[in-house]
Amino acid sequence: MAGQLNVEVVAVDSKVWSGEAKAVYARTTEGELGVLPGHQPLLGELRVDSTVRVQPVDGGELAWQIEGGFLSVTTDGVTILAETAEAVAPASA
């Protein structure tokens, strides 16, 4: 499945979203991060009061307001483990 990421967004109390995506964008404590297929594995701490954006393969963009947590990138995909994740409208580019 080259060219796609398997993405899961999980809050403490529920699975928020799961699916295939072209890209994931998040703000970590180290700065803004964009993840595309083939990205090197990493573990990052999500910044409190930030937004995580996902571009699903079927188009559009999804976004969640995150209150801290972690982002894990592996060869299997991307997992967002958030304290809370509330759906928001994606910001206009």
C-alpha angles and dihedrals in degrees: 000000000000116000096031137089125216102225132190125183110195130179124196092262104034151006103264103187139347130184150094119307141181094215145358125207125193140158113236129184086264095053143273115337131195118195121199129173110290094029116156115260115264144154118222135180111235116232116245114252096018136127129246116203128196127191106206117211090244091063138259126070134267124204138187133191105233128203099199132298137120140297118212123193116190136157086267095057143269128315123190111199106189135179087222132356120192120182114244135174111269114252116254115253 
